[in-house]
Amino acid sequence: MYTSFYNLKRNPFALTPDPLFLFPTPRHNEALATLYQGVRGHKGFVVLTGEVGTGKTLLLRCLLQLFSRSDDVAYAYTFNNRLPPLEFLQQTASDFGLPASGKNKSEVLSDLSNYVVARGSRRLTTVLVVDEAHQLSADVLEEIRLLTNLETMQDKLLQVLLVGQPELDDKLDSAELRQLKQRIAHRCQLVPLDLNETRGYIQRRLKVAGSGVDGDLLFPQDAIACIYRHSRGIPRLINTICENALITAYARQLRILTPEVVEDSALSLRLNVSVGDPSPVESAEEFDPMDARRIVGGLLDLYSYLKRLPLHDRKSRTPTAIQS
């Protein structure tokens, strides 16, 4: 809708995790290198955590794109992890191309083990990538740990990447999963962008989208500062705010995004409302119960007064009475 108006060839702020739009901050580069080296070095378990919207899935897509170019890497990618152990194992086996439907747990585990060992004997790499891993139950995590018992004297035959929200760290630190925790070779974390990175992130996406104008002209510094304040540097929120701001600016036929446009967009997205925020009454620290009784009493008096008035007087006096 607005792309041609702003000389863009595609939507620069789509929420789909397109590897082409990766903005390589030092933290993202470090995380990508850690995941890649963990797999290529046959380290076993590698964990990536980050808050919602910080780019974990996008980073995974970049990694899987690298793997897809290699003939020696096979991976299973799972993200629907609210499953009991058997269904999770069946899903994993199916993603590796193994028949799993109708098989019991013992049969699925046997097929997975034979598959991993056979590939290992040919010096091939096998990877289980678990996105949204914070949703995994302790039972499923234990099944994954047992799968990594497949190893040679030199390295692990199955590489496991666990990617999830910070709750995953808490889960892995629990006493019941201490055996798994000891097997984690690397941990890395994604954090929100700072102000300078937010500016670079916006300009990068505009450039990839084929912007025919200078990103600094379309998104001036004061607008970016406003975007950063509302998004707190979380890439997904940056995308959402920028997308809505461009739509609003286009509707107003503005060539430059002003802070006012950003503010209006953030307001429409309710980004100033946090989960668990107290209601206005709950947040009033000095709300006197006597005030409430006086207010209610006044309303009752007003109601009684209006009720006694003739109908024509009531119509003429009601606005005045309410205004007073």
N, C-alpha and C positions, 0 to 999 in steps of 0.2 A: 504494500500500500504506500509506504513512505520511501521505499528504496530509490525509486527514480528521482523523487523530489530532492533527496540528499546525495544523488550521484553514487548510489551503492548498487552493486551487482547481486548481492544476496543479503539476507538478514544477518547482521553482525552479532546479535545478542540472543540467538536461539538457545534454548535450554538443553538441547540434545548434546551429548558429550562427543563432539567431533574433534579427533586428534589434530586436525589442521589448525584449530584455534588454541592449541596449548600455548600458554604464556610461561616460558621457562624461567621462573624465579630460582634463585640458588637452592631454596628448600625443595622445590619441585624437581630440579635436576638431581639433587642428592637422593631424594626418594626413588626416582626412576632408576638411577644407577644402583641403588641398594637392592631394589627388586630384581633388576636384571642380573646383577652379579650373584645374588642369592640363588637364582635359578641356574645360571651357567656354571656356578661353582659347586652345584649340587649340595647346598647347605642344609636342605630339609625345610624347616619352618622359617618363614619371614613374615613379619606383621607390619601392616601400615594402618595407622589410625588418623582420624581427623574429624573435625566438627562437620555437621551437615552443610553441604554446599561448598566445601573447600576444594573440590576437584579430584576426589579419590577415583571415581569411576572414569573420568576423563584420562587420568594417568594410567589406569588399567588398560583402557582402550589403546593408548599409545604403546604400552608394553606388548599387548596381544598383537598389535600390528607388526611390531618387530619380530615376534615369534612366528607369525604367519609367513614371513619371508624366509624362514629357515626350514629346511627339509628334515632336520633332526629333532624338532620339538613338536610334541603333541600335547594339547592342553584340554582340560574340561573346565568350563566356566559356569559357575552356579551362582544364583542370586536369590532364589526362592528358598530360604533356609528355615522356614517355620515348618519343618517336616520331621517326622520320627526317623530314627536311624535307618531302618530298612528302605524307606522311600528316598532318603537322601542318598544312600549308596546306589540305589537303582538309577536315580537321576544322574549321578556321577558316571556310572558305567555306561549309561546310554549316551552321554555326551562324549565319551571316548569311542563311541561307535560299537559298543558291546551290547548284545541282546540281554535285556534285564527284566522285561515284563513277565510277570508270573513266577519269577524265581524267588526262592527264599533267601534269607540273609546269608546262610552258609554258601550257597551257590554263587551269589553275587560277589561275596568276598573272595571266593576261589577264582572266579573269572578275572576280577581286578588284580589279584596278586599275580596270576599267570601272565596277564598283559604287561604289568609293570616289570616283572622279572625278565620277560622275553625282550622287551625293549632295552632294558639295562644291559643285557648280554650282548646287544649290538651297539652299545655305546650311544644309545639314543636317550633323549631327555623327555621325561613325562612330568607334567605339571597339573596340579589341581589348584584352580584359582577360585577363591570363595569371596564374592562381594557380599556386602551387608552381613559380614560374619558375626557381628554383635548379636544377631538374631539366633545364632546356633545354640542349641541346648548343650548342657554339659555332656550328655550321653553321645551326641553326634560328634562333639569335639574329641571325646575319648576314642570313638571309632576311627576318626582321622589320625589320631596319634598312633593307634595300632597299625594303621596302614603304613606309616613311616618306619615301622620296624623292618621293612624290606630294605636291606642295605648290603653293601659289600664291605670289604676291609677298608676301602678308600673313601666311599661316599654313599649318600642316600640315593635310593633308586626313584623315590617319589618326592617331588618338590611341591611344597604347599605354601600358597600365598593367602594369608588371612587379611582381609581388608574390611574395616568397619569404623563405626563411630567410637568415641572415647570409652563407651561402656564395654567395648571389647577388651581394653586394657584392664579394666576392673575385673572382668570375668576371668581373664587369664591369670590375674594375680591371686585368685581365690585358692584356698588350701586344697580343694578337691581336684584342681587342675595343675598342681605343682609339678607333676611329671611332665606334662606338656610344656609348661613354662620353661623348664630346664633345657628343652630341646630347641627353643627359639634361637636361631642363629643371629638374626638382625631384627631390630625394631626401628621404624621411622615414623615421622608424624608430619602432617600438613597443618599449617596454621593460616589464619586470614592474612590478606595482603595489607601492607602499610599504605600510606597515602601515595607515595611515589610509585609503588607497584600498581596501585589502582589506576593511576594515570597511564602507566605503560600498558596495563592490561586493556584498557578501553581503546587506546591508540592501536594496539596490536590487532584487536578484533575488527576495528574499522579498516585497517590496512588489508587484512585477509579478505574482508568483504568487498574489497575493490573500491574503497572510498576515493572519489575524485577530488576531495577537498582535504585540507589540513585538519587533522583530528583536533588540534588545539583551537581551531576556529569554530568547529561545530560544538565541541565540548570545552568551553573556556575553563580556566582554573577554578573560578568560584563555583561553577556548576559541578566540577569533579569533587571539590571539597565537600559539597552538599551530598553528592552521591556516596562518598566515603563515609560521611557521618551517619547516613541512614542504613547503609549496607554493612558497616563495621568491617569492611574489607573482605566480605564473603563473596566469592566470585558468582555464585548462583543469584544472590540478591543484587549484585551489580548488574548482571544481565537483565533481571526483571525490571529494575528501576530504569535502566537505560532504554529498554524496549518500550516501556510505557511512556517515558519522557519523550521519545522520538515520535510516538503516535500523537501525544498531546501537542507537541510543537508543530507537527505536520497539520493537525486540525486547525491550529491557529495561524498557519502559514508563516512560521518563524524559521529563519535560516540558522539561528543560533539558539542553543539550549540555555535558558537562563536558570538561575537558582530557583526562581518562582515556579518554573515548569517542573523542576525536579521535586520541589516541595509538594506541589499538587499531586504528582505521581506517587510519591511516597505516602501521602495522606490517603489516596484512593486505595493503595495496597495495604493500608492499616499497619505499616511497619513501625509506627510509634506505639503500637499496642503489644505488650509482651504477655506471654502465657503466665497466668498467675498474678497479673497486676490486680491490686485491690480495687474495688469499686470506689467511686467518689465518696460514698458515705463511710466505707471502711477505712479510707485513707485520711479522713478528717480527724486529726489528733485531738482537737478540743471541741468536739461536737457535744453540746450541752443538752441532756434530755429535756430540760425545762424549755429550751428553744423549740424542740419538737412539739411539746404540748401547747405552747403559745401559737405555733403555726397552725396546728390542727384546730385549736379553739377559734382562731381567726377565720379559718375556712368555714367552720360550722356557722359562725355568726353571719358571715357573708351569705351563705346558703339560706339561712332563715330570713335574712333581710330581703333577698331577692324573691323568696317564695311569697312574702306578704304583699309585694308590689302588684298593682294591676298589670295585665299582660303588656299593654302598650308602653307603660312606664318601664317595665322590665327590659323591653327590647332597647329602649333609648338609653337606659342607665347602665346596662350590663357592661359595655365596653369601658365606661368611666370607672365603674366600681372595680373591675378587674385590673385596670391600669393602675389604680391607686393602691 
